[in-house]
């Protein structure tokens, strides 16, 4: 259902942008890819990151 998915991601990205957040964390890879793709198409600087990657970086994991 691409039409429904497209409408949902527009709603999600709009809400995220309105928060003023500089970063978004999620544990859902599919949602992350969809949100980041939409933000990129909208030419927004905000990007999401997977929770595991965030924790890995913050605990001194390989960069």
PDB file of N, H, CA, C and O in Angstrom:
ATOM      1  N   UNK A   1       0.821  -1.176   0.000  1.00  0.00           N
ATOM      2  CA  UNK A   1       0.000   0.000   0.000  1.00  0.00           C
ATOM      3  C   UNK A   1       0.882   1.264   0.000  1.00  0.00           C
ATOM      4  O   UNK A   1       0.977   1.962   1.010  1.00  0.00           O
ATOM      5  N   UNK A   2       1.510   1.540  -1.120  1.00  0.00           N
ATOM      6  H   UNK A   2       1.433   0.973  -1.940  1.00  0.00           H
ATOM      7  CA  UNK A   2       2.440   2.668  -1.186  1.00  0.00           C
ATOM      8  C   UNK A   2       1.794   4.021  -0.898  1.00  0.00           C
ATOM      9  O   UNK A   2       2.444   4.902  -0.334  1.00  0.00           O
ATOM     10  N   UNK A   3       0.542   4.202  -1.271  1.00  0.00           N
ATOM     11  H   UNK A   3       0.014   3.487  -1.730  1.00  0.00           H
ATOM     12  CA  UNK A   3      -0.112   5.492  -1.005  1.00  0.00           C
ATOM     13  C   UNK A   3      -0.263   5.738   0.490  1.00  0.00           C
ATOM     14  O   UNK A   3      -0.043   6.849   0.972  1.00  0.00           O
ATOM     15  N   UNK A   4      -0.636   4.698   1.212  1.00  0.00           N
ATOM     16  H   UNK A   4      -0.815   3.796   0.820  1.00  0.00           H
ATOM     17  CA  UNK A   4      -0.798   4.834   2.663  1.00  0.00           C
ATOM     18  C   UNK A   4       0.559   5.048   3.321  1.00  0.00           C
ATOM     19  O   UNK A   4       0.703   5.906   4.191  1.00  0.00           O
ATOM     20  N   UNK A   5       1.547   4.272   2.905  1.00  0.00           N
ATOM     21  H   UNK A   5       1.430   3.575   2.198  1.00  0.00           H
ATOM     22  CA  UNK A   5       2.897   4.407   3.451  1.00  0.00           C
ATOM     23  C   UNK A   5       3.452   5.802   3.193  1.00  0.00           C
ATOM     24  O   UNK A   5       4.067   6.399   4.077  1.00  0.00           O
ATOM     25  N   UNK A   6       3.242   6.316   2.001  1.00  0.00           N
ATOM     26  H   UNK A   6       2.743   5.831   1.284  1.00  0.00           H
ATOM     27  CA  UNK A   6       3.715   7.663   1.655  1.00  0.00           C
ATOM     28  C   UNK A   6       3.063   8.738   2.503  1.00  0.00           C
ATOM     29  O   UNK A   6       3.728   9.670   2.955  1.00  0.00           O
ATOM     30  N   UNK A   7       1.770   8.610   2.716  1.00  0.00           N
ATOM     31  H   UNK A   7       1.230   7.853   2.349  1.00  0.00           H
ATOM     32  CA  UNK A   7       1.069   9.591   3.552  1.00  0.00           C
ATOM     33  C   UNK A   7       1.544   9.512   4.997  1.00  0.00           C
ATOM     34  O   UNK A   7       1.693  10.535   5.666  1.00  0.00           O
ATOM     35  N   UNK A   8       1.782   8.289   5.477  1.00  0.00           N
ATOM     36  H   UNK A   8       1.661   7.458   4.934  1.00  0.00           H
ATOM     37  CA  UNK A   8       2.249   8.118   6.852  1.00  0.00           C
ATOM     38  C   UNK A   8       3.630   8.735   7.066  1.00  0.00           C
ATOM     39  O   UNK A   8       3.870   9.383   8.085  1.00  0.00           O
ATOM     40  N   UNK A   9       4.537   8.535   6.111  1.00  0.00           N
ATOM     41  H   UNK A   9       4.342   8.008   5.283  1.00  0.00           H
ATOM     42  CA  UNK A   9       5.890   9.065   6.298  1.00  0.00           C
ATOM     43  C   UNK A   9       5.904  10.588   6.204  1.00  0.00           C
ATOM     44  O   UNK A   9       6.719  11.231   6.866  1.00  0.00           O
ATOM     45  N   UNK A  10       5.036  11.170   5.411  1.00  0.00           N
ATOM     46  H   UNK A  10       4.374  10.648   4.873  1.00  0.00           H
ATOM     47  CA  UNK A  10       4.938  12.637   5.367  1.00  0.00           C
ATOM     48  C   UNK A  10       4.464  13.155   6.720  1.00  0.00           C
ATOM     49  O   UNK A  10       5.002  14.139   7.230  1.00  0.00           O
ATOM     50  N   UNK A  11       3.460  12.501   7.307  1.00  0.00           N
ATOM     51  H   UNK A  11       3.023  11.702   6.893  1.00  0.00           H
ATOM     52  CA  UNK A  11       2.990  12.891   8.640  1.00  0.00           C
ATOM     53  C   UNK A  11       4.092  12.742   9.678  1.00  0.00           C
ATOM     54  O   UNK A  11       4.280  13.623  10.517  1.00  0.00           O
ATOM     55  N   UNK A  12       4.824  11.627   9.626  1.00  0.00           N
ATOM     56  H   UNK A  12       4.671  10.912   8.945  1.00  0.00           H
ATOM     57  CA  UNK A  12       5.902  11.374  10.585  1.00  0.00           C
ATOM     58  C   UNK A  12       7.010  12.407  10.463  1.00  0.00           C
ATOM     59  O   UNK A  12       7.461  12.957  11.468  1.00  0.00           O
ATOM     60  N   UNK A  13       7.451  12.674   9.239  1.00  0.00           N
ATOM     61  H   UNK A  13       7.084  12.227   8.423  1.00  0.00           H
ATOM     62  CA  UNK A  13       8.559  13.616   9.067  1.00  0.00           C
ATOM     63  C   UNK A  13       8.133  15.035   9.434  1.00  0.00           C
ATOM     64  O   UNK A  13       8.922  15.794   9.995  1.00  0.00           O
ATOM     65  N   UNK A  14       6.919  15.388   9.127  1.00  0.00           N
ATOM     66  H   UNK A  14       6.277  14.772   8.670  1.00  0.00           H
ATOM     67  CA  UNK A  14       6.417  16.719   9.503  1.00  0.00           C
ATOM     68  C   UNK A  14       6.450  16.880  11.024  1.00  0.00           C
ATOM     69  O   UNK A  14       6.898  17.904  11.539  1.00  0.00           O
ATOM     70  N   UNK A  15       5.976  15.868  11.728  1.00  0.00           N
ATOM     71  H   UNK A  15       5.612  15.036  11.310  1.00  0.00           H
ATOM     72  CA  UNK A  15       5.964  15.909  13.193  1.00  0.00           C
ATOM     73  C   UNK A  15       7.383  15.966  13.754  1.00  0.00           C
ATOM     74  O   UNK A  15       7.646  16.701  14.707  1.00  0.00           O
ATOM     75  N   UNK A  16       8.293  15.198  13.170  1.00  0.00           N
ATOM     76  H   UNK A  16       8.079  14.602  12.397  1.00  0.00           H
ATOM     77  CA  UNK A  16       9.679  15.211  13.639  1.00  0.00           C
ATOM     78  C   UNK A  16      10.324  16.574  13.426  1.00  0.00           C
ATOM     79  O   UNK A  16      11.004  17.086  14.315  1.00  0.00           O
ATOM     80  N   UNK A  17      10.116  17.158  12.262  1.00  0.00           N
ATOM     81  H   UNK A  17       9.564  16.742  11.540  1.00  0.00           H
ATOM     82  CA  UNK A  17      10.689  18.474  11.951  1.00  0.00           C
ATOM     83  C   UNK A  17      10.136  19.531  12.895  1.00  0.00           C
ATOM     84  O   UNK A  17      10.872  20.404  13.357  1.00  0.00           O
ATOM     85  N   UNK A  18       8.852  19.455  13.179  1.00  0.00           N
ATOM     86  H   UNK A  18       8.255  18.746  12.804  1.00  0.00           H
ATOM     87  CA  UNK A  18       8.211  20.439  14.058  1.00  0.00           C
ATOM     88  C   UNK A  18       8.737  20.399  15.485  1.00  0.00           C
ATOM     89  O   UNK A  18       8.608  21.386  16.209  1.00  0.00           O
ATOM     90  N   UNK A  19       9.329  19.283  15.911  1.00  0.00           N
ATOM     91  H   UNK A  19       9.434  18.481  15.322  1.00  0.00           H
ATOM     92  CA  UNK A  19       9.877  19.202  17.269  1.00  0.00           C
ATOM     93  C   UNK A  19      11.139  20.037  17.420  1.00  0.00           C
ATOM     94  O   UNK A  19      11.497  20.420  18.533  1.00  0.00           O
ATOM     95  N   UNK A  20      11.815  20.322  16.316  1.00  0.00           N
ATOM     96  H   UNK A  20      11.524  20.011  15.411  1.00  0.00           H
ATOM     97  CA  UNK A  20      13.079  21.047  16.379  1.00  0.00           C
ATOM     98  C   UNK A  20      14.253  20.130  16.705  1.00  0.00           C
ATOM     99  O   UNK A  20      15.357  20.607  16.967  1.00  0.00           O
ATOM    100  N   UNK A  21      14.025  18.822  16.690  1.00  0.00           N
ATOM    101  H   UNK A  21      13.128  18.434  16.478  1.00  0.00           H
ATOM    102  CA  UNK A  21      15.085  17.853  16.995  1.00  0.00           C
ATOM    103  C   UNK A  21      16.202  17.945  15.964  1.00  0.00           C
ATOM    104  O   UNK A  21      15.978  18.293  14.805  1.00  0.00           O
ATOM    105  N   UNK A  22      17.407  17.623  16.414  1.00  0.00           N
ATOM    106  H   UNK A  22      17.590  17.340  17.356  1.00  0.00           H
ATOM    107  CA  UNK A  22      18.572  17.604  15.530  1.00  0.00           C
ATOM    108  C   UNK A  22      18.909  16.190  15.085  1.00  0.00           C
ATOM    109  O   UNK A  22      19.662  15.991  14.132  1.00  0.00           O
ATOM    110  N   UNK A  23      18.340  15.202  15.790  1.00  0.00           N
ATOM    111  H   UNK A  23      17.728  15.364  16.565  1.00  0.00           H
ATOM    112  CA  UNK A  23      18.608  13.811  15.479  1.00  0.00           C
ATOM    113  C   UNK A  23      17.415  12.965  15.904  1.00  0.00           C
ATOM    114  O   UNK A  23      16.708  13.291  16.858  1.00  0.00           O
ATOM    115  N   UNK A  24      17.207  11.878  15.180  1.00  0.00           N
ATOM    116  H   UNK A  24      17.781  11.613  14.405  1.00  0.00           H
ATOM    117  CA  UNK A  24      16.125  10.944  15.478  1.00  0.00           C
ATOM    118  C   UNK A  24      16.736   9.561  15.648  1.00  0.00           C
ATOM    119  O   UNK A  24      17.554   9.134  14.833  1.00  0.00           O
ATOM    120  N   UNK A  25      16.337   8.860  16.710  1.00  0.00           N
ATOM    121  H   UNK A  25      15.672   9.207  17.372  1.00  0.00           H
ATOM    122  CA  UNK A  25      16.803   7.495  16.943  1.00  0.00           C
ATOM    123  C   UNK A  25      15.636   6.533  16.828  1.00  0.00           C
ATOM    124  O   UNK A  25      14.521   6.843  17.250  1.00  0.00           O
ATOM    125  N   UNK A  26      15.894   5.363  16.253  1.00  0.00           N
ATOM    126  H   UNK A  26      16.799   5.112  15.911  1.00  0.00           H
ATOM    127  CA  UNK A  26      14.878   4.325  16.153  1.00  0.00           C
ATOM    128  C   UNK A  26      15.546   2.957  16.147  1.00  0.00           C
ATOM    129  O   UNK A  26      16.724   2.836  15.811  1.00  0.00           O
ATOM    130  N   UNK A  27      14.804   1.950  16.512  1.00  0.00           N
ATOM    131  H   UNK A  27      13.847   2.049  16.785  1.00  0.00           H
ATOM    132  CA  UNK A  27      15.298   0.575  16.450  1.00  0.00           C
ATOM    133  C   UNK A  27      14.669  -0.174  15.276  1.00  0.00           C
ATOM    134  O   UNK A  27      14.921  -1.368  15.110  1.00  0.00           O
ATOM    135  N   UNK A  28      13.866   0.494  14.468  1.00  0.00           N
ATOM    136  H   UNK A  28      13.662   1.464  14.603  1.00  0.00           H
ATOM    137  CA  UNK A  28      13.169  -0.119  13.344  1.00  0.00           C
ATOM    138  C   UNK A  28      13.860   0.277  12.040  1.00  0.00           C
ATOM    139  O   UNK A  28      13.745   1.416  11.588  1.00  0.00           O
ATOM    140  N   UNK A  29      14.576  -0.672  11.443  1.00  0.00           N
ATOM    141  H   UNK A  29      14.669  -1.597  11.810  1.00  0.00           H
ATOM    142  CA  UNK A  29      15.358  -0.377  10.232  1.00  0.00           C
ATOM    143  C   UNK A  29      14.488   0.064   9.053  1.00  0.00           C
ATOM    144  O   UNK A  29      14.853   0.988   8.327  1.00  0.00           O
ATOM    145  N   UNK A  30      13.352  -0.585   8.860  1.00  0.00           N
ATOM    146  H   UNK A  30      13.055  -1.336   9.449  1.00  0.00           H
ATOM    147  CA  UNK A  30      12.478  -0.224   7.744  1.00  0.00           C
ATOM    148  C   UNK A  30      11.942   1.185   7.881  1.00  0.00           C
ATOM    149  O   UNK A  30      11.923   1.950   6.917  1.00  0.00           O
ATOM    150  N   UNK A  31      11.507   1.524   9.083  1.00  0.00           N
ATOM    151  H   UNK A  31      11.522   0.902   9.866  1.00  0.00           H
ATOM    152  CA  UNK A  31      10.991   2.862   9.347  1.00  0.00           C
ATOM    153  C   UNK A  31      12.108   3.897   9.167  1.00  0.00           C
ATOM    154  O   UNK A  31      11.881   4.970   8.607  1.00  0.00           O
ATOM    155  N   UNK A  32      13.301   3.574   9.639  1.00  0.00           N
ATOM    156  H   UNK A  32      13.485   2.703  10.093  1.00  0.00           H
ATOM    157  CA  UNK A  32      14.448   4.468   9.510  1.00  0.00           C
ATOM    158  C   UNK A  32      14.745   4.772   8.045  1.00  0.00           C
ATOM    159  O   UNK A  32      14.958   5.926   7.673  1.00  0.00           O
ATOM    160  N   UNK A  33      14.759   3.737   7.224  1.00  0.00           N
ATOM    161  H   UNK A  33      14.586   2.799   7.527  1.00  0.00           H
ATOM    162  CA  UNK A  33      15.032   3.944   5.800  1.00  0.00           C
ATOM    163  C   UNK A  33      13.943   4.798   5.151  1.00  0.00           C
ATOM    164  O   UNK A  33      14.239   5.674   4.339  1.00  0.00           O
ATOM    165  N   UNK A  34      12.696   4.542   5.505  1.00  0.00           N
ATOM    166  H   UNK A  34      12.455   3.830   6.165  1.00  0.00           H
ATOM    167  CA  UNK A  34      11.582   5.296   4.937  1.00  0.00           C
ATOM    168  C   UNK A  34      11.640   6.770   5.363  1.00  0.00           C
ATOM    169  O   UNK A  34      11.475   7.667   4.536  1.00  0.00           O
ATOM    170  N   UNK A  35      11.871   7.007   6.641  1.00  0.00           N
ATOM    171  H   UNK A  35      12.004   6.278   7.312  1.00  0.00           H
ATOM    172  CA  UNK A  35      11.942   8.380   7.153  1.00  0.00           C
ATOM    173  C   UNK A  35      13.131   9.122   6.554  1.00  0.00           C
ATOM    174  O   UNK A  35      12.982  10.255   6.098  1.00  0.00           O
ATOM    175  N   UNK A  36      14.316   8.497   6.547  1.00  0.00           N
ATOM    176  H   UNK A  36      14.438   7.576   6.917  1.00  0.00           H
ATOM    177  CA  UNK A  36      15.487   9.173   5.986  1.00  0.00           C
ATOM    178  C   UNK A  36      15.317   9.459   4.498  1.00  0.00           C
ATOM    179  O   UNK A  36      15.731  10.513   4.015  1.00  0.00           O
ATOM    180  N   UNK A  37      14.714   8.532   3.776  1.00  0.00           N
ATOM    181  H   UNK A  37      14.377   7.676   4.168  1.00  0.00           H
ATOM    182  CA  UNK A  37      14.469   8.765   2.354  1.00  0.00           C
ATOM    183  C   UNK A  37      13.534   9.939   2.126  1.00  0.00           C
ATOM    184  O   UNK A  37      13.755  10.754   1.230  1.00  0.00           O
ATOM    185  N   UNK A  38      12.498  10.023   2.932  1.00  0.00           N
ATOM    186  H   UNK A  38      12.319   9.361   3.660  1.00  0.00           H
ATOM    187  CA  UNK A  38      11.547  11.122   2.810  1.00  0.00           C
ATOM    188  C   UNK A  38      12.190  12.455   3.177  1.00  0.00           C
ATOM    189  O   UNK A  38      11.979  13.461   2.500  1.00  0.00           O
ATOM    190  N   UNK A  39      12.981  12.457   4.258  1.00  0.00           N
ATOM    191  H   UNK A  39      13.152  11.639   4.808  1.00  0.00           H
ATOM    192  CA  UNK A  39      13.653  13.695   4.662  1.00  0.00           C
ATOM    193  C   UNK A  39      14.626  14.171   3.583  1.00  0.00           C
ATOM    194  O   UNK A  39      14.750  15.368   3.323  1.00  0.00           O
ATOM    195  N   UNK A  40      15.308  13.213   2.965  1.00  0.00           N
ATOM    196  H   UNK A  40      15.207  12.241   3.177  1.00  0.00           H
ATOM    197  CA  UNK A  40      16.237  13.568   1.893  1.00  0.00           C
ATOM    198  C   UNK A  40      15.488  14.172   0.704  1.00  0.00           C
ATOM    199  O   UNK A  40      15.916  15.183   0.148  1.00  0.00           O
ATOM    200  N   UNK A  41      14.373  13.555   0.315  1.00  0.00           N
ATOM    201  H   UNK A  41      14.025  12.734   0.767  1.00  0.00           H
ATOM    202  CA  UNK A  41      13.576  14.085  -0.794  1.00  0.00           C
ATOM    203  C   UNK A  41      13.041  15.482  -0.487  1.00  0.00           C
ATOM    204  O   UNK A  41      12.892  16.311  -1.386  1.00  0.00           O
ATOM    205  N   UNK A  42      12.754  15.735   0.796  1.00  0.00           N
ATOM    206  H   UNK A  42      12.875  15.063   1.526  1.00  0.00           H
ATOM    207  CA  UNK A  42      12.270  17.049   1.220  1.00  0.00           C
ATOM    208  C   UNK A  42      13.412  18.046   1.421  1.00  0.00           C
ATOM    209  O   UNK A  42      13.182  19.207   1.760  1.00  0.00           O
ATOM    210  N   UNK A  43      14.639  17.584   1.210  1.00  0.00           N
ATOM    211  H   UNK A  43      14.826  16.641   0.934  1.00  0.00           H
ATOM    212  CA  UNK A  43      15.845  18.397   1.365  1.00  0.00           C
ATOM    213  C   UNK A  43      15.958  18.978   2.776  1.00  0.00           C
ATOM    214  O   UNK A  43      16.297  20.148   2.959  1.00  0.00           O
ATOM    215  N   UNK A  44      15.666  18.131   3.768  1.00  0.00           N
ATOM    216  H   UNK A  44      15.390  17.181   3.620  1.00  0.00           H
ATOM    217  CA  UNK A  44      15.794  18.511   5.174  1.00  0.00           C
ATOM    218  C   UNK A  44      17.100  17.965   5.720  1.00  0.00           C
ATOM    219  O   UNK A  44      17.551  16.899   5.299  1.00  0.00           O
ATOM    220  N   UNK A  45      17.712  18.678   6.650  1.00  0.00           N
ATOM    221  H   UNK A  45      17.346  19.544   6.992  1.00  0.00           H
ATOM    222  CA  UNK A  45      18.988  18.260   7.229  1.00  0.00           C
ATOM    223  C   UNK A  45      18.813  17.157   8.272  1.00  0.00           C
ATOM    224  O   UNK A  45      19.743  16.386   8.511  1.00  0.00           O
ATOM    225  N   UNK A  46      17.655  17.070   8.886  1.00  0.00           N
ATOM    226  H   UNK A  46      16.899  17.696   8.692  1.00  0.00           H
ATOM    227  CA  UNK A  46      17.387  16.082   9.923  1.00  0.00           C
ATOM    228  C   UNK A  46      17.536  14.671   9.364  1.00  0.00           C
ATOM    229  O   UNK A  46      17.045  14.375   8.275  1.00  0.00           O
ATOM    230  N   UNK A  47      18.212  13.803  10.108  1.00  0.00           N
ATOM    231  H   UNK A  47      18.611  14.043  10.993  1.00  0.00           H
ATOM    232  CA  UNK A  47      18.361  12.404   9.711  1.00  0.00           C
ATOM    233  C   UNK A  47      18.171  11.517  10.924  1.00  0.00           C
ATOM    234  O   UNK A  47      18.427  11.908  12.063  1.00  0.00           O
ATOM    235  N   UNK A  48      17.715  10.318  10.641  1.00  0.00           N
ATOM    236  H   UNK A  48      17.506  10.000   9.716  1.00  0.00           H
ATOM    237  CA  UNK A  48      17.556   9.315  11.680  1.00  0.00           C
ATOM    238  C   UNK A  48      18.765   8.408  11.741  1.00  0.00           C
ATOM    239  O   UNK A  48      19.523   8.283  10.779  1.00  0.00           O
ATOM    240  N   UNK A  49      18.931   7.776  12.896  1.00  0.00           N
ATOM    241  H   UNK A  49      18.315   7.877  13.677  1.00  0.00           H
ATOM    242  CA  UNK A  49      20.029   6.840  13.099  1.00  0.00           C
ATOM    243  C   UNK A  49      19.495   5.648  13.884  1.00  0.00           C
ATOM    244  O   UNK A  49      18.631   5.802  14.748  1.00  0.00           O
ATOM    245  N   UNK A  50      20.003   4.485  13.586  1.00  0.00           N
ATOM    246  H   UNK A  50      20.705   4.360  12.884  1.00  0.00           H
ATOM    247  CA  UNK A  50      19.583   3.293  14.318  1.00  0.00           C
ATOM    248  C   UNK A  50      20.149   3.361  15.734  1.00  0.00           C
ATOM    249  O   UNK A  50      21.284   3.790  15.941  1.00  0.00           O
ATOM    250  N   UNK A  51      19.356   2.940  16.689  1.00  0.00           N
ATOM    251  H   UNK A  51      18.434   2.592  16.522  1.00  0.00           H
ATOM    252  CA  UNK A  51      19.734   2.983  18.094  1.00  0.00           C
ATOM    253  C   UNK A  51      21.050   2.246  18.350  1.00  0.00           C
ATOM    254  O   UNK A  51      21.886   2.725  19.116  1.00  0.00           O
ATOM    255  N   UNK A  52      21.237   1.100  17.724  1.00  0.00           N
ATOM    256  H   UNK A  52      20.557   0.711  17.102  1.00  0.00           H
ATOM    257  CA  UNK A  52      22.466   0.325  17.926  1.00  0.00           C
ATOM    258  C   UNK A  52      23.695   1.098  17.445  1.00  0.00           C
ATOM    259  O   UNK A  52      24.735   1.072  18.103  1.00  0.00           O
ATOM    260  N   UNK A  53      23.589   1.777  16.320  1.00  0.00           N
ATOM    261  H   UNK A  53      22.744   1.799  15.785  1.00  0.00           H
ATOM    262  CA  UNK A  53      24.709   2.587  15.811  1.00  0.00           C
ATOM    263  C   UNK A  53      25.016   3.746  16.744  1.00  0.00           C
ATOM    264  O   UNK A  53      26.179   4.052  17.010  1.00  0.00           O
ATOM    265  N   UNK A  54      23.978   4.378  17.234  1.00  0.00           N
ATOM    266  H   UNK A  54      23.034   4.129  17.018  1.00  0.00           H
ATOM    267  CA  UNK A  54      24.135   5.496  18.171  1.00  0.00           C
ATOM    268  C   UNK A  54      24.870   5.023  19.427  1.00  0.00           C
ATOM    269  O   UNK A  54      25.830   5.661  19.861  1.00  0.00           O
ATOM    270  N   UNK A  55      24.428   3.915  20.008  1.00  0.00           N
ATOM    271  H   UNK A  55      23.648   3.397  19.656  1.00  0.00           H
ATOM    272  CA  UNK A  55      25.055   3.402  21.226  1.00  0.00           C
ATOM    273  C   UNK A  55      26.492   2.964  20.968  1.00  0.00           C
ATOM    274  O   UNK A  55      27.372   3.185  21.799  1.00  0.00           O
ATOM    275  N   UNK A  56      26.726   2.348  19.823  1.00  0.00           N
ATOM    276  H   UNK A  56      26.011   2.168  19.147  1.00  0.00           H
ATOM    277  CA  UNK A  56      28.072   1.916  19.456  1.00  0.00           C
ATOM    278  C   UNK A  56      29.015   3.111  19.403  1.00  0.00           C
ATOM    279  O   UNK A  56      30.115   3.050  19.952  1.00  0.00           O
ATOM    280  N   UNK A  57      28.613   4.174  18.767  1.00  0.00           N
ATOM    281  H   UNK A  57      27.719   4.224  18.321  1.00  0.00           H
ATOM    282  CA  UNK A  57      29.441   5.383  18.674  1.00  0.00           C
ATOM    283  C   UNK A  57      29.666   6.004  20.050  1.00  0.00           C
ATOM    284  O   UNK A  57      30.780   6.416  20.372  1.00  0.00           O
ATOM    285  N   UNK A  58      28.623   6.070  20.853  1.00  0.00           N
ATOM    286  H   UNK A  58      27.718   5.735  20.592  1.00  0.00           H
ATOM    287  CA  UNK A  58      28.713   6.714  22.156  1.00  0.00           C
ATOM    288  C   UNK A  58      29.542   5.943  23.172  1.00  0.00           C
ATOM    289  O   UNK A  58      30.003   6.506  24.165  1.00  0.00           O
ATOM    290  N   UNK A  59      29.729   4.652  22.919  1.00  0.00           N
ATOM    291  H   UNK A  59      29.355   4.194  22.113  1.00  0.00           H
ATOM    292  CA  UNK A  59      30.509   3.843  23.864  1.00  0.00           C
ATOM    293  C   UNK A  59      31.918   3.545  23.334  1.00  0.00           C
ATOM    294  O   UNK A  59      32.605   2.653  23.831  1.00  0.00           O
ATOM    295  N   UNK A  60      32.327   4.300  22.328  1.00  0.00           N
ATOM    296  H   UNK A  60      31.769   5.024  21.924  1.00  0.00           H
ATOM    297  CA  UNK A  60      33.699   4.177  21.840  1.00  0.00           C
ATOM    298  C   UNK A  60      33.910   3.118  20.794  1.00  0.00           C
ATOM    299  O   UNK A  60      35.044   2.699  20.559  1.00  0.00           O
ATOM    300  N   UNK A  61      32.845   2.673  20.156  1.00  0.00           N
ATOM    301  H   UNK A  61      31.924   3.014  20.347  1.00  0.00           H
ATOM    302  CA  UNK A  61      32.975   1.681  19.087  1.00  0.00           C
ATOM    303  C   UNK A  61      33.716   2.263  17.893  1.00  0.00           C
ATOM    304  O   UNK A  61      33.915   3.473  17.791  1.00  0.00           O
ATOM    305  N   UNK A  62      34.113   1.389  17.010  1.00  0.00           N
ATOM    306  H   UNK A  62      33.951   0.405  17.093  1.00  0.00           H
ATOM    307  CA  UNK A  62      34.834   1.831  15.806  1.00  0.00           C
ATOM    308  C   UNK A  62      34.001   2.822  15.030  1.00  0.00           C
ATOM    309  O   UNK A  62      32.785   2.668  14.912  1.00  0.00           O
ATOM    310  N   UNK A  63      34.640   3.819  14.511  1.00  0.00           N
ATOM    311  H   UNK A  63      35.628   3.944  14.606  1.00  0.00           H
ATOM    312  CA  UNK A  63      33.948   4.870  13.767  1.00  0.00           C
ATOM    313  C   UNK A  63      33.929   4.551  12.300  1.00  0.00           C
ATOM    314  O   UNK A  63      33.388   5.321  11.508  1.00  0.00           O
TER     315      UNK A  63
END
